[in-house]
Amino acid sequence: MPKGHSKTPRERRSDESAAVERVFAGSPVGAGVAIGTAFRQDSRAAFNVREFAIPPTKVRSEQHRLLEAAAKATARLETLQTEAKQMGNAAGEELGYLIEAYQQMLSGSRLIRGVQRRIAADNINAEAAVLKEIGLMSEAFASMDDPYLAARVQDVREVGRRLVEALGTGASGLKARKSYPKNAIIIADELSPADTALLDPDQVIGLATMLGGVESHTAIVARSLGIPAVVAAADMMDGIANGDTVIVDGQSGQVIVSPTAETLKLYRQHRATFLKTQQSLKKLKTVPAVTLDGFAIKLQANVELPSEVESVLASGAEGIGLFRSEFMFMNRPDLPGEEEQFKALAGVVKSMAGRPVTVRTLDVGADKLGNLVGLKPGPNPALGLRAIRFSLSRRKLLMTQLSAILRASALGPIRILLPMVSIVEEVREVRRIIARIAARLLAKKVRLPNPLPPLGIMIEIPGAALSADALAAEADFFAIGTNDLTQYTLAIDRTDEQVAYLYNPLHPAVLRLIQFSAEAASAAGIPVSVCGEIAGDDRLTPLLLGFGITELSMAPASVPKVKKRILELNLAAITGRVRQITAESDPGRIRTLLDEIAPPESRA
């Protein structure tokens, strides 16, 4: 079902009150099922302000009122920061990062300067100027190709909401943990990450929003709290009232209102099965991921933020197979320095306590950071100056990041991963830069490991996959990024609803590129992992292992179920079946053959 599409209400009565069961479809961001009572929270009230003209003589005083409001909002955030530290969990840590970003946006940022200019240019009150400015900024963020950055629109709106409140009008969300009915499910048009982090899982068992994305901070916080959640459920607010019985299916992305007795029974069974499965999977935490015929598979986790390390350790992952470094560069008016990056990486490495951490260098481009480094975005950011191309075009930025990574590698095992590599010379040049940085650090008596961290590359464009044999001679390891590899191979933007149905990692072309890359790595004697979405799909595990891939990196929550799948497999027995699968040209037939290895229903 398309994301955000509202289904026609079923013509079934839920009970004697004759309420009609209604289903809204959105994007799933938190696994599990929640069945509870709707508690509405409409943040749109915060923007219910009046615009009025002010005389030119009052412009300066109105601008001063804005600055006072920014200071007041910052002070309130400091109070919230104290509460975040007292929470002592991953959600509290994530809230701390968000508050720091909000504070930066309130201190002489583009937003504040833009509002001040608009007050003077349009001769309007500060509240109206705030709304106009965040509207423009929200449009700019939402139009970005990168899902992570497009999701930052929520942060812009949240800061605007806090400014409006501080100016004396509107209401800006939750101020602290508050009481909710037992088994409450929050129903909101939009829920800020700060508000999400302050939810008490003992009271709030699920949430659903009309806006937001799977890459948003709110989604990340919901996952860290273990709350089933759905975002982007369009028109949902008009169909749910306080007190309605609601089901939030965090696995399928459905929000069901006033369910029938039959639906309730079905979802209670789903919930019981899910909880039972989760309990049984926890027992596998310390069990090695070894096939029935003795082949050991290394399971690692993908990490977006340092706050996720706790969930990595809880999942039983053997390390971090992909640590995205972009969080250090986002939501700020400047670039992070070497010391700041070192401290962030050092904290992660220490927390992993000897488990390996693979750090990917910056994977954004001129369309995201161009204003900070003096570059103009190209006409097609997805095919332009981004990832390692961007970093090599701005050597100081790359050298600062590599220096921080090398310093952190003295504290525990680290691997360096280069994104979007397309030619051998990119690998060679980065290796030369690392050698120069290491020599400089050693001359300053900075402790470094010997040998230096392995240097690997992402295989995520067809050109890299097809020249994997040449790249394997230069790289120390491969990490196959199947998300981008699929998009570039099939010329499909999976965020474009008009063509998203064509996005299929089981397309024969994609599978052959994965297989060729794995075979090239094997021939060169270097490790190869898969770190895209398919690594966490246990139905595809036999296929990846059949390609000779012995390392998989995925969301922490997926590690236990993939491990269970590995424990059930006899690798030698499925080799012939995998050959048959790769000879197929029909993706539907490929999926059928995969299911025949072990049907999904047998792995509840």
C-alpha distance (Angstrom), angle and dihedral (degrees) to the residues before:
residue distance angle dihedral
M1 . . .
P2 3.86 . .
K3 3.80 115.2 .
G4 3.79 113.1 -95.2
H5 3.81 94.4 10.5
S6 3.81 113.7 142.9
K7 3.77 113.7 -138.2
T8 3.78 122.2 -136.7
P9 3.84 109.1 -98.7
R10 3.76 112.1 -98.6
E11 3.77 115.3 -115.1
R12 3.77 92.4 -124.7
R13 3.79 125.8 113.7
S14 3.77 115.8 -129.4
D15 3.82 98.2 -155.1
E16 3.76 145.3 -33.7
S17 3.81 90.7 -55.1
A18 3.81 87.1 68.9
A19 3.80 94.0 -128.8
V20 3.79 114.3 164.5
E21 3.78 119.1 -124.3
R22 3.82 110.0 -119.6
V23 3.79 128.8 -169.9
F24 3.82 127.3 -158.0
A25 3.78 121.3 -171.4
G26 3.80 124.7 -146.6
S27 3.79 139.8 141.6
P28 3.83 119.6 -58.4
V29 3.80 114.7 -128.9
G30 3.80 104.3 158.7
A31 3.78 124.5 47.1
G32 3.76 122.7 -127.7
V33 3.79 136.7 42.8
A34 3.80 128.6 -81.4
I35 3.81 123.7 -164.7
G36 3.79 114.7 -172.7
T37 3.80 150.6 105.3
A38 3.81 123.2 -51.4
F39 3.80 117.6 -114.8
R40 3.81 110.9 -175.3
Q41 3.77 123.0 -145.7
D42 3.79 115.4 -179.0
S43 3.79 111.3 -167.8
R44 3.80 90.8 -177.8
A45 3.81 88.3 85.8
A46 3.81 87.8 71.1
F47 3.81 89.7 67.2
N48 3.79 97.1 47.9
V49 3.81 95.0 113.6
R50 3.78 132.8 137.8
E51 3.79 123.6 -119.7
F52 3.81 117.4 -141.3
A53 3.79 136.5 166.6
I54 3.78 123.1 -106.2
P55 3.81 126.7 -160.4
P56 3.83 118.2 -108.6
T57 3.80 89.5 -110.3
K58 3.83 89.7 63.2
V59 3.82 97.2 49.6
R60 3.79 95.6 92.5
S61 3.80 93.6 48.4
E62 3.83 90.4 48.0
Q63 3.81 89.9 51.5
H64 3.80 89.0 50.1
R65 3.82 89.5 50.6
L66 3.79 87.9 54.7
L67 3.81 92.1 52.9
E68 3.81 90.6 48.9
A69 3.80 89.3 51.4
A70 3.81 90.6 50.3
A71 3.81 89.6 52.0
K72 3.81 90.6 48.5
A73 3.82 91.7 49.2
T74 3.81 90.1 48.7
A75 3.81 91.0 52.1
R76 3.80 90.3 51.7
L77 3.80 89.4 50.6
E78 3.81 89.8 53.2
T79 3.80 88.5 57.1
L80 3.80 89.3 49.6
Q81 3.81 89.2 48.6
T82 3.80 89.9 58.1
E83 3.79 90.5 52.9
A84 3.81 90.5 48.0
K85 3.81 90.8 56.5
Q86 3.80 90.4 50.1
M87 3.83 91.5 54.2
G88 3.81 90.2 70.9
N89 3.80 97.1 -163.1
A90 3.81 140.1 96.9
A91 3.79 92.2 -88.2
G92 3.80 90.2 53.2
E93 3.79 91.2 50.3
E94 3.79 91.2 48.9
L95 3.81 90.0 48.5
G96 3.81 88.4 53.0
Y97 3.81 91.6 56.0
L98 3.80 90.6 48.4
I99 3.78 93.9 49.9
E100 3.79 90.4 52.1
A101 3.81 89.3 52.8
Y102 3.82 90.9 48.0
Q103 3.80 91.0 50.0
Q104 3.79 90.9 52.2
M105 3.81 90.0 51.7
L106 3.81 89.6 52.4
S107 3.82 95.7 50.3
G108 3.79 111.4 76.9
S109 3.79 92.8 -50.0
R110 3.79 130.4 152.4
L111 3.80 88.1 -91.9
I112 3.80 95.5 55.4
R113 3.81 93.7 42.4
G114 3.81 90.1 47.3
V115 3.81 92.6 51.5
Q116 3.79 91.5 48.8
R117 3.81 91.3 51.4
R118 3.81 90.9 47.8
I119 3.81 92.2 51.4
A120 3.80 88.6 55.5
A121 3.81 97.7 39.1
D122 3.82 97.6 45.5
N123 3.83 98.5 28.6
I124 3.82 91.3 -132.2
N125 3.77 135.9 138.4
A126 3.81 120.1 -85.4
E127 3.82 95.4 -111.2
A128 3.80 92.4 56.0
A129 3.80 91.1 44.4
V130 3.81 90.1 53.7
L131 3.80 91.8 52.6
K132 3.80 93.1 49.0
E133 3.79 93.5 48.0
I134 3.79 96.5 47.6
G135 3.80 88.1 46.9
L136 3.80 90.6 58.7
M137 3.81 93.1 43.3
S138 3.81 91.3 47.9
E139 3.80 91.2 53.1
A140 3.82 90.4 50.1
F141 3.81 93.2 50.5
A142 3.81 94.5 42.9
S143 3.82 91.4 53.7
M144 3.81 93.5 57.5
D145 3.80 117.6 112.8
D146 3.79 93.8 -136.9
P147 3.86 109.1 87.6
Y148 3.81 91.7 -151.1
L149 3.79 93.4 54.5
A150 3.80 93.9 39.9
A151 3.82 87.1 57.0
R152 3.83 89.9 59.0
V153 3.80 88.1 80.8
Q154 3.79 85.4 87.2
D155 3.81 90.8 60.7
V156 3.81 91.7 51.0
R157 3.80 91.1 51.7
E158 3.78 92.1 47.4
V159 3.80 92.6 54.1
G160 3.80 89.8 46.8
R161 3.79 89.9 50.8
R162 3.79 91.2 52.4
L163 3.80 90.7 49.2
V164 3.80 92.0 51.5
E165 3.79 90.1 50.2
A166 3.79 92.3 48.8
L167 3.82 89.5 51.1
G168 3.77 86.9 62.7
T169 3.82 103.7 -99.7
G170 3.77 134.3 88.0
A171 3.78 130.1 17.0
S172 3.76 123.3 -91.4
G173 3.75 108.7 -150.4
L174 3.77 128.0 -98.3
K175 3.80 120.0 -8.1
A176 3.77 97.2 -167.3
R177 3.77 140.3 -18.2
K178 3.78 107.1 -50.8
S179 3.73 136.2 -172.3
Y180 3.77 121.0 -91.1
P181 3.78 132.5 178.8
K182 3.78 115.0 -85.1
N183 3.82 110.9 -82.8
A184 3.80 92.3 11.7
I185 3.79 121.0 179.2
I186 3.80 113.4 -157.6
I187 3.80 112.8 -134.1
A188 3.81 112.1 -168.5
D189 3.76 141.6 156.3
E190 3.80 86.4 -133.5
L191 3.79 132.3 -9.4
S192 3.77 120.2 -157.2
P193 3.82 118.8 -129.2
A194 3.79 89.8 -119.2
D195 3.80 91.1 54.1
T196 3.81 90.3 46.9
A197 3.79 92.6 51.5
L198 3.81 90.1 53.0
L199 3.80 93.5 56.2
D200 3.79 114.8 113.6
P201 3.84 109.5 -133.0
D202 3.79 88.9 -153.4
Q203 3.82 88.3 66.3
V204 3.81 105.6 22.3
I205 3.80 111.9 56.0
G206 3.81 100.0 172.3
L207 3.77 145.4 2.0
A208 3.79 139.1 -156.5
T209 3.79 129.9 -171.2
M210 3.80 135.2 -172.1
L211 3.80 92.9 -140.4
G212 3.81 135.0 37.4
G213 3.78 135.3 72.1
V214 3.78 140.1 -113.5
E215 3.83 89.2 -103.4
S216 3.82 94.8 52.2
H217 3.78 123.7 114.6
T218 3.79 88.7 -118.2
A219 3.80 89.9 59.4
I220 3.80 91.2 47.7
V221 3.81 92.1 50.6
A222 3.82 92.1 46.7
R223 3.80 89.8 54.0
S224 3.80 92.0 47.9
L225 3.81 89.6 52.7
G226 3.79 91.4 47.6
I227 3.82 92.3 -123.7
P228 3.83 117.7 150.4
A229 3.80 105.5 -120.7
V230 3.79 142.8 176.7
V231 3.82 125.8 -165.8
A232 3.81 133.6 -172.7
A233 3.82 94.0 35.0
A234 3.82 97.1 156.5
D235 3.83 121.2 -140.9
M236 3.79 90.7 2.2
M237 3.81 96.2 130.7
D238 3.81 92.1 63.2
G239 3.79 91.1 55.3
I240 3.83 102.0 48.8
A241 3.81 130.5 67.8
N242 3.79 130.1 -169.8
G243 3.78 110.0 -82.6
D244 3.81 96.5 24.7
T245 3.78 116.4 137.7
V246 3.80 107.1 -112.0
I247 3.80 135.6 -174.8
V248 3.81 118.5 -155.5
D249 3.79 112.2 -163.8
G250 3.80 105.4 -163.2
Q251 3.79 91.2 -176.0
S252 3.81 101.3 54.4
G253 3.81 98.6 24.7
Q254 3.81 95.6 -119.7
V255 3.81 127.4 142.1
I256 3.81 111.5 -161.7
V257 3.81 119.3 -165.3
S258 3.83 124.4 -161.0
P259 3.82 92.6 -2.4
T260 3.78 119.9 -155.4
A261 3.79 119.4 -112.0
E262 3.80 87.9 -103.9
T263 3.82 92.5 52.9
L264 3.80 91.9 46.3
K265 3.77 91.2 52.1
L266 3.81 91.3 48.9
Y267 3.82 94.1 49.7
R268 3.78 93.6 44.9
Q269 3.79 86.3 56.8
H270 3.84 89.9 47.8
R271 3.79 90.5 50.6
A272 3.80 93.4 48.0
T273 3.81 91.0 48.1
F274 3.81 91.8 47.9
L275 3.81 93.2 50.0
K276 3.79 91.9 46.0
T277 3.79 90.8 49.9
Q278 3.81 91.9 48.2
Q279 3.80 90.5 52.0
S280 3.80 92.7 49.9
L281 3.82 91.9 46.9
K282 3.82 91.0 53.8
K283 3.79 87.9 64.9
L284 3.82 88.5 64.2
K285 3.82 94.0 61.1
T286 3.81 94.9 104.7
V287 3.81 96.8 29.6
P288 3.84 113.1 108.8
A289 3.82 115.1 -117.2
V290 3.82 97.5 -117.0
T291 3.81 126.5 149.5
L292 3.80 121.3 -125.2
D293 3.80 89.5 -99.4
G294 3.79 94.3 51.3
F295 3.82 106.2 -96.2
A296 3.83 111.8 144.5
I297 3.81 117.1 -140.6
K298 3.80 122.1 -163.5
L299 3.82 112.8 -135.6
Q300 3.79 117.4 -163.8
A301 3.80 136.4 166.6
N302 3.80 137.2 -114.9
V303 3.80 112.9 -131.0
E304 3.81 129.3 -163.1
L305 3.82 99.4 176.4
P306 3.82 136.8 19.3
S307 3.81 88.9 -115.6
E308 3.81 89.1 69.8
V309 3.81 93.8 66.2
E310 3.79 89.9 89.3
S311 3.81 90.9 59.5
V312 3.81 90.5 46.1
L313 3.78 91.3 57.6
A314 3.81 92.0 43.8
S315 3.82 91.4 52.7
G316 3.79 94.2 58.4
A317 3.82 93.3 -118.3
E318 3.79 114.4 163.0
G319 3.77 93.2 -136.0
I320 3.80 145.4 -40.4
G321 3.79 109.7 -65.2
L322 3.82 94.2 -178.0
F323 3.80 123.9 22.2
R324 3.80 108.8 -178.3
S325 3.80 110.2 -145.7
E326 3.82 97.0 -166.5
F327 3.83 93.7 98.2
M328 3.82 89.5 74.9
F329 3.81 92.0 59.0
M330 3.81 102.2 42.5
N331 3.83 132.3 91.6
R332 3.79 95.0 17.8
P333 3.81 138.8 103.0
D334 3.80 94.8 -131.7
L335 3.80 142.8 35.6
P336 3.82 120.1 -92.3
G337 3.80 115.6 -108.5
E338 3.79 126.6 -128.6
E339 3.80 94.5 -98.6
E340 3.80 93.5 51.7
Q341 3.80 91.7 49.3
F342 3.80 91.9 45.9
K343 3.81 92.5 52.7
A344 3.81 92.3 49.5
L345 3.82 92.6 49.1
A346 3.80 93.4 41.7
G347 3.80 90.6 55.7
V348 3.80 91.3 53.5
V349 3.82 94.4 45.4
K350 3.81 92.4 49.4
S351 3.81 92.0 47.4
M352 3.80 90.5 52.9
A353 3.81 88.6 59.0
G354 3.78 99.8 -149.0
R355 3.80 98.0 -28.7
P356 3.82 112.7 126.0
V357 3.81 121.6 -98.1
T358 3.82 121.1 -158.9
V359 3.81 109.3 -156.7
R360 3.79 117.1 -160.4
T361 3.79 114.9 -151.2
L362 3.79 118.8 -122.8
D363 3.81 111.6 -51.3
V364 3.81 103.1 -166.6
G365 3.79 133.4 88.2
A366 3.76 147.7 -144.8
D367 3.81 89.9 -68.2
K368 3.82 88.8 65.9
L369 3.83 105.8 32.1
G370 3.80 101.4 16.5
N371 3.80 93.3 110.0
L372 3.82 90.4 57.0
V373 3.80 96.2 48.6
G374 3.79 101.1 33.4
L375 3.81 99.7 -105.5
K376 3.78 129.3 131.1
P377 3.82 118.3 -136.5
G378 3.79 115.8 -108.3
P379 3.81 123.9 -122.3
N380 3.84 92.4 -98.3
P381 3.83 112.5 30.9
A382 3.82 93.6 -173.0
L383 3.80 89.7 60.8
G384 3.78 98.9 31.3
L385 3.79 141.7 70.1
R386 3.79 103.0 -25.9
A387 3.82 142.8 121.6
I388 3.82 113.7 4.2
R389 3.81 90.8 -4.5
F390 3.80 89.7 58.4
S391 3.81 93.4 44.6
L392 3.80 92.6 50.6
S393 3.80 89.7 50.1
R394 3.81 89.2 57.1
R395 3.80 103.6 42.1
K396 3.79 95.8 177.1
L397 3.80 91.1 58.0
L398 3.81 91.4 48.3
M399 3.81 94.6 44.5
T400 3.80 91.3 50.6
Q401 3.79 91.2 52.8
L402 3.80 94.7 44.4
S403 3.79 91.5 48.5
A404 3.82 90.6 53.4
I405 3.81 90.6 48.4
L406 3.82 93.0 49.2
R407 3.80 91.4 50.2
A408 3.81 91.4 49.4
S409 3.82 90.3 49.3
A410 3.81 88.9 70.5
L411 3.82 87.5 67.8
G412 3.81 97.5 55.0
P413 3.82 144.4 -26.8
I414 3.82 111.9 -48.4
R415 3.80 132.5 173.5
I416 3.82 123.2 -162.8
L417 3.81 117.0 -135.9
L418 3.83 124.3 -165.0
P419 3.83 117.5 -151.5
M420 3.80 126.8 -139.4
V421 3.80 96.9 5.6
S422 3.80 111.6 177.2
I423 3.82 105.8 165.4
V424 3.79 136.6 37.9
E425 3.82 93.0 -121.7
E426 3.83 91.1 66.0
V427 3.81 90.1 60.7
R428 3.79 93.1 45.1
E429 3.80 92.7 49.2
V430 3.81 93.5 50.4
R431 3.80 89.8 48.5
R432 3.82 89.5 53.8
I433 3.80 90.7 49.4
I434 3.81 91.3 50.2
A435 3.81 90.4 51.4
R436 3.81 91.3 52.7
I437 3.81 93.0 47.0
A438 3.81 91.6 47.9
A439 3.82 91.0 51.1
R440 3.81 90.7 51.2
L441 3.80 93.1 48.4
L442 3.80 93.2 47.3
A443 3.81 89.7 50.3
K444 3.80 86.9 57.1
K445 3.83 90.1 51.0
V446 3.81 92.4 -110.6
R447 3.79 110.8 158.6
L448 3.82 114.3 -115.8
P449 3.80 132.0 171.3
N450 3.79 120.8 -104.4
P451 2.97 112.8 -110.9
L452 3.81 100.6 32.8
P453 3.83 119.1 -118.5
P454 3.83 116.7 -69.9
L455 3.81 114.4 -99.2
G456 3.80 115.5 -136.7
I457 3.78 137.6 173.3
M458 3.78 137.6 -137.2
I459 3.79 114.7 -119.2
E460 3.80 99.2 -150.4
I461 3.80 107.3 128.1
P462 3.81 125.3 63.5
G463 3.81 92.3 -120.6
A464 3.80 91.1 59.8
A465 3.80 92.4 46.8
L466 3.80 92.6 49.8
S467 3.81 91.7 49.2
A468 3.81 93.8 40.1
D469 3.80 91.9 122.2
A470 3.82 91.4 60.0
L471 3.80 92.9 42.4
A472 3.81 91.1 49.4
A473 3.81 88.7 62.3
E474 3.83 89.2 61.2
A475 3.81 104.2 33.0
D476 3.81 128.3 73.0
F477 3.81 93.2 -146.3
F478 3.82 143.6 -4.3
A479 3.79 129.4 -128.2
I480 3.80 112.5 -169.0
G481 3.81 111.1 -146.0
T482 3.78 101.2 -158.7
N483 3.82 95.8 -178.0
D484 3.82 95.3 65.5
L485 3.80 92.8 30.4
T486 3.80 89.4 60.0
Q487 3.79 93.4 46.2
Y488 3.80 95.2 48.0
T489 3.80 93.7 42.9
L490 3.80 94.6 50.6
A491 3.84 96.7 33.1
I492 3.80 89.9 -125.0
D493 3.79 130.9 141.1
R494 3.79 102.0 -151.8
T495 3.83 90.2 -158.7
D496 3.82 88.8 62.6
E497 3.80 105.3 89.6
Q498 3.81 91.2 -157.6
V499 3.82 92.8 66.8
A500 3.81 104.0 15.6
Y501 3.81 90.8 103.2
L502 3.82 88.0 68.4
Y503 3.82 92.7 58.6
N504 3.80 103.8 108.4
P505 3.82 125.2 153.9
L506 3.82 87.7 -164.1
H507 3.78 91.7 65.9
P508 3.82 106.3 127.3
A509 3.81 91.8 -121.7
V510 3.81 91.7 55.9
L511 3.81 92.8 46.6
R512 3.81 92.1 49.9
L513 3.81 91.3 51.6
I514 3.80 90.5 50.6
Q515 3.79 91.1 47.7
F516 3.81 93.2 47.7
S517 3.82 91.3 49.9
A518 3.80 92.2 48.9
E519 3.80 91.9 48.8
A520 3.83 91.8 49.0
A521 3.81 90.8 51.4
S522 3.80 91.2 48.0
A523 3.81 92.0 50.0
A524 3.81 90.1 50.9
G525 3.80 92.4 46.3
I526 3.81 95.7 -121.7
P527 3.83 127.7 130.8
V528 3.81 119.2 -101.0
S529 3.78 127.6 -164.9
V530 3.79 137.2 178.4
C531 3.79 114.7 -132.9
G532 3.81 102.6 169.3
E533 3.79 128.4 101.4
I534 3.81 93.9 -81.1
A535 3.81 91.3 63.7
G536 3.82 88.3 72.0
D537 3.81 95.4 46.5
D538 3.81 105.0 96.8
R539 3.81 91.0 -162.5
L540 3.82 88.5 65.9
T541 3.81 95.8 44.1
P542 3.86 94.5 96.3
L543 3.79 90.4 53.1
L544 3.81 94.5 51.9
L545 3.79 92.7 45.6
G546 3.80 89.3 47.6
F547 3.82 88.0 57.6
G548 3.80 88.1 59.7
I549 3.81 95.4 -104.1
T550 3.80 110.5 147.3
E551 3.83 99.9 174.0
L552 3.80 125.3 65.9
S553 3.81 127.3 178.9
M554 3.80 121.2 -166.6
A555 3.79 146.0 144.2
P556 3.83 108.1 -53.0
A557 3.80 91.8 -117.2
S558 3.80 90.5 60.5
V559 3.81 96.4 54.5
P560 3.85 98.0 84.9
K561 3.82 96.0 49.5
V562 3.81 92.9 46.5
K563 3.81 89.6 48.5
K564 3.79 89.9 52.3
R565 3.79 89.3 52.2
I566 3.80 92.2 50.6
L567 3.80 91.5 51.2
E568 3.83 89.0 56.9
L569 3.82 96.2 50.8
N570 3.77 131.6 95.4
L571 3.78 101.4 -157.2
A572 3.79 95.8 -162.1
A573 3.78 90.9 52.4
I574 3.80 95.2 54.0
T575 3.81 97.4 46.2
G576 3.80 93.2 89.7
R577 3.80 91.8 46.7
V578 3.82 90.7 52.1
R579 3.83 90.0 52.9
Q580 3.80 88.1 53.5
I581 3.79 91.3 49.4
T582 3.80 94.6 51.6
A583 3.80 90.1 50.7
E584 3.81 90.4 60.3
S585 3.81 122.0 97.3
D586 3.81 98.6 -165.4
P587 3.85 116.4 81.9
G588 3.81 90.4 -154.6
R589 3.79 91.4 54.7
I590 3.82 89.3 47.1
R591 3.79 91.0 55.5
T592 3.80 91.2 47.6
L593 3.81 91.4 53.0
L594 3.79 90.2 48.8
D595 3.80 91.0 52.6
E596 3.79 89.9 50.6
I597 3.81 89.7 61.5
A598 3.79 85.5 65.5
P599 3.82 120.2 -20.7
P600 3.85 114.5 -122.8
E601 3.81 92.5 -121.0
S602 3.80 89.9 62.2
R603 3.78 89.5 61.5
A604 3.80 101.7 55.0
